[in-house]
Amino acid sequence: MTKGKILLLGVLMSLASAAFAAPQATAAPSGIQAYEEQEFVADFTKYKIGDFAPAQYLTPEYTIKQYNLRNLPAPDAGTHWTYMGENYVLVGDTDGKIYKAYNGDIFYHR
């Protein structure tokens, strides 16, 4: 075999081994997205985005007014932040629909 053919064979084998290498893991979410939850447990009940929170979480006593001190984004119009089972949950003001949830550890995010 000539040097050119050996070199070409080496390049082809390198490319082939790279194609079969294990896929790299995707980067972990950063910033506040790292605290985002798709489901959580509160009051011995499992909730997920799209479910409805109990009426008690729609009352002023449970409304979080200083959301920025807890590193939460401003609530959209017609929604408010509440605290359910160690999670901050964005719920609809009138129907209690759950739009977003963050793990309570977001409070310590810097």
Residue, then its C-alpha position, 0 to 999 in steps of 0.5 A: m500500500t502506498k503512503g497516500k492510501i494508508l493516510l486516506l484509510g486512517v482519515l476514513m477510520s477516524l471519521a467513522s469512529a467519530a460518527f459512532a462516538a457516544p452523543q454528548a450530553t446537552a448542557a444543563p439549563s442555566g439561570i432561573q430555568a434550572y429551577e423550573e419544574q414541570e410537576f411538583v407535590a403540594d398538599f399530598t397532591k401531584y400537580k403539573i403545568g396546566d392543572f388547577a390550584p385549589a382556591q386557597y392559593l387564589t386568596p390574598e394571603y397566598t399571593i406573593k407581592q415581592y416576587n422580585l426579592r425571590n428571583l421570580p419574573a414579573p407575573d403576566a397580567g391576570t396571574h400571580w405568584t403563590y407558594m405551594g409545597e416548597n415551590y413558587v407557582l404562577v397561577g391564574d387570578t380567577d381560575g387558578k390554572i398553573y402556568k409555571a412553577y419554580n423550585g423554592d431554591i430559586f430564592y437563593h439564586r444569585 
